[in-house]
């Protein structure tokens, strides 16, 4: 397999991770980055993918595109399956046919969240939602189609200064409301999209392509309630009382994992990546938001 990476296709480039990936990789002078979203490339069309890869001599695909509206997916299963399962299969087929690398972003939602230790890459998947099930199918399709060409990175609780995410929502609600209720019995790890983008860059710069599934989040573990308290503290929001509640008190169409901390030993040891602590990264992100 060709080990040199020069021409990179980024799908979902308008999303919060895609934008950070394009920025980080765009600062590397030996790389040509091709940012695409649905207007530039339909990743549900095999012919369109093949044509784009051929025209731009693509040797690496970074798939940041996905259907991520977790609750909406419960009533929009066909569209969710198309973007999260079918599109990754087509990208894997293209990477295999063109001898190109594929880095695909997956999720902690492939697990049932009923464990009590950080999930490892070889733990059995057991998704509890349409979103999680389609992401698991996407992983399986990639592994079956292009096992030697592909790296799958599972992440969780993604946020950035761009798009819609939990951090921006809590900042807005904290400024608008006197009180908030936030679930305390779901525990995971926030992931700053910039940190994940830098990890992807480290993988691309690595001398050896080592395919497989990897886990990446920032370091540490926290509940959504405690995460909200930290967001408000770091943003100096003092006028909003945050009250803990249970998942059962705040029902949603999709079931969320109660525990979805991911073990990152493999990605750290394989690619020699140092991962920041979640609160340090949150402080950096809020600083960026305040300067906008």
Secondary structure, DSSP 8 states (H G I E B T S, - for coil): ------EEEEESTTSHHHHHHHHHHHTSTT-EEEE--TTT--TT-HHHHHHHHHHHT--EEEE------TTGGGG-HHHHHIIIIIHHHHHHHHHHHTT-EEEEEEEGGGS-S--SS-B-TTS-----SHHHHHHHHHHHHHHHH-TTTEEEEEE-SEE-SSSS-HHHHHHHHHHH-SEEEEESS-EE--EEHHHHHHHHHHHHH-SS---EEEE---BS-EEHHHHHHHHHHHTT--S-EEEEE-GGGS--SS---SB--B--HHHHHHHT----BHHHHHHHHHHHHHH-
